């Protein structure tokens, strides 16, 4: 039997089987293809695209149209990975009705396999309504970048016992609301472990230590394509940016020195056709 699409059930089974889940972000067709070829379980079309692709300072300005455009491109590359589409800021915060309509748009127009929403206890009723509408939802707790300014910036969350307990409450509320998995971002490793133990669905960490059910990283951070700032929790597996700049500089030099294109990159024309053409234009 050939390779199959990763389903919500496969993702949940990974936790029962004790197998770690591997998740990464992608924003376009080539990265969707590469994620599939490398065999990751889950691809997130994150609203982090606002920062690493669109050059914005944060994720707040990202629109539904931006998300749909990028989800469509990733979906053309991903045949096997489960693709999660991120709900942008204010697409689910205004009302439950808006949330269902917008989650539906990401699924119908974008074509993703599930949607992700930031928030805990406060958003549990919204999550429940979207799940009841038949849309699989992934939660996102701890540091929630869309509301980073309300949380005091892009900072670790759950430092003291009260704040940590609130995050465990968030996780439990999301599980009760029906999420199939959740992201936990930028919290102390022992807290993330307690969260993973407190719920029966997979808890996927970013900046949350090793004792969770899987890991996610922003791909442009992980491969050194975006290096404006590098969060403490990012491991750079390569530094691709200088390699790309070197290639562009070499191209520029070749063009200026007239060594590109060479005959091997050019199309030729039959000599008699060329002669005929020259004659025709000189008449
Ligand atoms: O938008 C995103 O890429 C995310 C990850 C940081 C999990 O939400």
Boltz pocket constraint, residues with backbone or C-beta under 6 A from the ligand:
constraints:
  - pocket:
      binder: B
      contacts: [[A, 25], [A, 44], [A, 45], [A, 46], [A, 47], [A, 48], [A, 49], [A, 86], [A, 140], [A, 183], [A, 185], [A, 206], [A, 216], [A, 218]]
      max_distance: 6.0
